[in-house]
Amino acid sequence: MGFFDRFRTPDASNYKPIDPTLRSPLERDLIKRLQTSLNDGNEPLRLHLLFSGTVQGVGFRWTNQGVANQLNLTGWVKNLRDGKVELEVQGTPAAIIKHLDGVHSYYNHAGYEIRLDEEHGLPLQTDEDTFDVHF
């Protein structure tokens, strides 16, 4: 991946499902639960996610922001001192699945491994209208 490629946002219209073996077991379970939510009305939700792997120094925060903005998701993303990346994302289950697919597609294509290590639901935030990079 070239220097400028790190800041190129994947095109949301080209997101394709990712090989399940490239996801952590926790993320595979999350995707299944989100897919079940699609049948229950696709109501918005907010998730706290913690990623590890090659997630710092490769534009991971900016890619998350670009993908989230294309999908009208809100929330934030930030690097942690331990080398992991923390994010909160809010939107419909369908959009969150596309977000995860887009980020994985971009980084798996470059040969980087990203793993979802933790996830839990949070209350919706009604006063938020952007997805930001926190420092």
KOLBA-888612 format. One record per atom (N, C-alpha, C): residue in three letters; x, y, z. Coordinates in steps of 0.001 Angstrom, whole numbers, plus 500000, padded with zeros to 6 digits. Atoms other than C-alpha are relative to their C-alpha. Example, Ala and Ser with C-alpha at 12.3 -4.5 7.8 and 13.67 -1.06 7.14 Angstrom:
KOLBA-888612
ALA500890498810500000;ALA512300495500507800;ALA500900501200500000;SER499180498810499940;SER513670498940507140;SER499230501090500730;
***
This chain:
KOLBA-888612
MET500856498845500000;MET500000500000500000;MET500903501218500000;GLY499227498786500086;GLY501477503325498959;GLY499558501017501028;PHE500291498974499012;PHE501582506400501156;PHE498632500644499772;PHE501265499319500268;PHE498665508146499416;PHE498817499049500024;ASP501078500980499925;ASP496629504928499255;ASP499453499899501415;ARG500444500083498609;ARG496470505058503045;ARG498872500959500304;PHE500999498982499730;PHE494217508090502824;PHE498848499955499010;ARG501075500154500965;ARG491981506917499979;ARG498870499248500682;THR501160500639499395;THR488515506062501179;THR499409498997499022;PRO500646500965500885;PRO487040502866499756;PRO498630500495499563;ASP501299499603500550;ASP483957503371497594;ASP498910499127500613;ALA501053500735499292;ALA480873502380499619;ALA499139499161499071;SER500849500764500921;SER479074501143496497;SER500625498667499609;ASN499302501232500387;ASN481679498389496015;ASN500229499031501155;TYR499765500873498856;TYR481549496776499471;TYR499416498629499740;LYS500440501373500174;LYS481318493015499305;LYS500219499253501303;PRO499773500792498791;PRO480957490455502088;PRO501415499430500005;ILE498633500467499816;ILE484323489339503456;ILE499982498534500400;ASP499832501395499597;ASP485496485750503826;ASP499931499925501530;PRO500166500050498536;PRO484325484868507367;PRO501262499588500746;THR498786500435499303;THR487677483241508179;THR500967501156500231;LEU499145498834499800;LEU489292486701507946;LEU499519500861501163;ARG500547499269498855;ARG487177487887510874;ARG500229499192501284;SER499892500681498712;SER487599487116514554;SER498672499311500304;PRO501258500640499614;PRO485030484746516085;PRO499003500997500599;LEU500872498983499414;LEU483651487716518035;LEU499323500821498905;GLU500594499207501079;GLU483128489685514833;GLU499012499179499189;ARG500959500866500714;ARG481475486736513085;ARG498694499926500766;ASP501208500034499164;ASP479046486510516016;ASP499255501337499926;LEU500625498677500106;LEU478413490271515873;LEU499263500141498673;ILE500636499902501317;ILE477648490085512137;ILE498702499196499984;LYS501225500816499945;LYS475146487270512748;LYS498896500719500769;ARG501000499276499208;ARG473404489315515445;ARG499475501221499251;LEU500441498847500788;LEU473322492388513203;LEU499082499567498865;GLN500856500508501070;GLN471854490320510371;GLN498630499624500539;THR501277500312499363;THR469146489069512736;THR499213501276500265;SER500653498712499755;SER468412492707513629;SER499350500554498746;LEU500589499539501258;LEU467713493384509952;LEU498568499506499866;ASN501335500588500072;ASN464689491091510214;ASN499057500588501042;ASP500799499431498917;ASP463519492894513351;ASP499753501490499820;GLY500306498603500262;GLY463142496310511714;GLY501181500892499688;ASN498811499227500357;ASN466731497479511170;ASN500071501332500759;GLU499976498795499167;GLU466452499997514048;GLU501444500391500310;PRO498638499556499695;PRO469557502128514737;PRO500481499475501349;LEU499366500419498762;LEU471970501027517434;LEU501379500623500070;ARG498653499463499789;ARG475300502124518887;ARG500856498902500593;LEU499071501026499540;LEU478297499855519387;LEU501335500607500388;HIS498624499694499627;HIS481600500205521171;HIS500836498827499506;LEU499167501046500590;LEU484310498258519280;LEU501465500276500301;LEU498567499892499752;LEU487976497574520031;LEU500716499067499034;PHE499277500762501014;PHE490279496454517204;PHE501483499919500327;SER498558500173499895;SER493816495072517253;SER500514499490498659;GLY499367500423501246;GLY496260493908514604;GLY500753501169499405;THR499329498890500671;THR497712496273512027;THR498989501135499856;VAL501035498968499976;VAL495505499201512987;VAL500545501390500323;GLN499410498677499766;GLN497931502018513809;GLN501118500226498986;GLY498974499643500965;GLY500161503820511334;GLY499657499632498567;VAL500418500416501348;VAL498138502636508310;VAL498750500742499531;GLY501180499229500386;GLY495331505219508144;GLY498687499371500421;PHE501195500721499577;PHE492860502975509968;PHE498900500933500500;ARG501007499053499494;ARG491127505862511756;ARG499348500762498860;TRP500510499203501118;TRP490784507885508558;TRP499136499163499072;THR500814500887500824;THR489489504893506622;THR498647499772500661;ASN501260500161499271;ASN486876504260509320;ASN499137501243499860;GLN500756498764500117;GLN485853507907509182;GLN499410500145498595;GLY500489499862501368;GLY485575507925505384;GLY498863499047499688;VAL501048501001500242;VAL483551504717505243;VAL498743500367500775;ALA501156499638499171;ALA481296505824508113;ALA499254501196499404;ASN500653498829500585;ASN480635509182506448;ASN499224499632498740;GLN500714500428501201;GLN479681507501503156;GLN498706499278500341;LEU501164500790499596;LEU477200505327505050;LEU499094500745500981;ASN500791499173499073;ASN475789508176507197;ASN499978499451501418;LEU499852500460498628;LEU477027506600510414;LEU500577501133500834;THR499405499029499093;THR477950508668513444;THR500853499264501015;GLY499147500583498982;GLY480469508124516208;GLY501381500608499984;TRP498629499528499948;TRP484203508409516662;TRP500953498811500015;VAL498945501018500001;VAL487484506492516423;VAL501268500639500542;LYS498737499464499486;LYS490801506899518254;LYS500995498873500271;ASN498916500916499670;ASN494166505208518742;ASN500147499930501508;LEU499689500174498585;LEU495003503786522156;LEU501500499778500152;ARG498552500137499747;ARG498460503692523729;ARG500506498573499858;ASP499571501405500070;ASP498500499880523688;ASP500043499458498576;GLY499937500428501390;GLY498393499766519858;GLY498661499600499413;LYS501334500332500488;LYS494672499072519585;LYS499277501272499561;VAL500842498878500419;VAL491977501281518084;VAL498599499773500549;GLU501325500030499394;GLU488720502054519856;GLU499062500851499152;LEU500969499173500703;LEU485586503246518142;LEU498606499745500527;GLU501434500115499776;GLU481934503908518718;GLU499351500336498681;VAL500683499799501272;VAL479666503620515729;VAL498504499871500239;GLN501442499985499841;GLN475961504385515477;GLN499331500084498642;GLY500773500017501236;GLY473531503586512687;GLY499201498720499918;THR500787501221500176;THR471396500821511270;THR500922498786499944;PRO499187501210500116;PRO472622497232511467;PRO500544499792498585;ALA499544500178501386;ALA472809497124507640;ALA501197500893499707;ALA498895499079500246;ALA475058500194507538;ALA501241499608500798;ILE498851500425499191;ILE477265498884510359;ILE500668498780499361;ILE499424501155500695;ILE477722495574508503;ILE500803500485498791;LYS499277499462501163;LYS478694497525505355;LYS501276500717500431;HIS498814499322499473;HIS481089499600507436;HIS501102498980500304;LEU499017501037499678;LEU482833496502508796;LEU500546499349498729;ASP499563500585501274;ASP482930494972505289;ASP500962500926499270;GLY499161499048500712;GLY484419498144503809;GLY501382500115500603;VAL498707499891499327;VAL487164498447506395;VAL500809498722499795;HIS499294501265500215;HIS488047494758506155;HIS500476499872498566;SER499640500116501413;SER488028494840502366;SER501243500820499697;TYR498878499101500257;TYR490427497768502289;TYR501294499454500599;TYR498773500435499328;TYR492913496340504799;TYR500395498572499660;ASN499641501355500420;ASN492716492678503776;ASN500649500027498624;HIS499408499848501333;HIS493480493749500193;HIS501481500386500122;ALA498622499558499780;ALA496670495366501541;ALA500810498974500779;GLY499297501047499265;GLY497545492207503495;GLY500099500239501496;TYR499981499719498569;TYR496913493690506948;TYR498902499221500705;GLU500983500732499195;GLU495154491736509651;GLU499411500937501045;ILE500686499255498954;ILE492560493466511790;ILE499051499043500708;ARG500833500897499204;ARG490718491744514621;ARG499128500805500958;LEU500893499435499001;LEU487699492740516645;LEU500216499223501290;ASP499693500642498721;ASP488660492021520262;ASP498901500168501038;GLU501070499736499034;GLU485761493570522185;GLU498873500739499297;GLU501158499240500493;GLU482257494811521431;GLU498894499928501028;HIS501210499980499180;HIS479227495861523389;HIS499120501159499550;GLY500968498984500364;GLY476104497886522858;GLY500016501161500972;LEU500084498772499207;LEU475636501424524106;LEU498660500680499724;PRO501210499229500291;PRO472674503790524404;PRO500219500897498780;LEU499918499096501145;LEU471924505811521267;LEU500305501414500467;GLN499733498587499736;GLN473239509381521168;GLN499279500816498938;THR500835499275500949;THR470664511632519568;THR500576501356499599;ASP499427498682500293;ASP472842514776519582;ASP501239499922499101;GLU498797500209500804;GLU475539513361517283;GLU499626499938498523;ASP500318500031501432;ASP475607513970513527;ASP501218499788499107;THR498785500241500779;THR479193513170512436;THR500734498781500534;PHE499069501030499542;PHE481832510465512662;PHE501369500651499993;ASP498777499234499829;ASP485027511987514005;ASP501197499128500364;VAL498735500587499541;VAL488661511042514508;VAL500394500753501262;HIS499562499401498737;HIS489682511666518121;HIS501502499762500156;PHE498554500109499769;PHE493267512240519167;PHE500289499865501475;
***
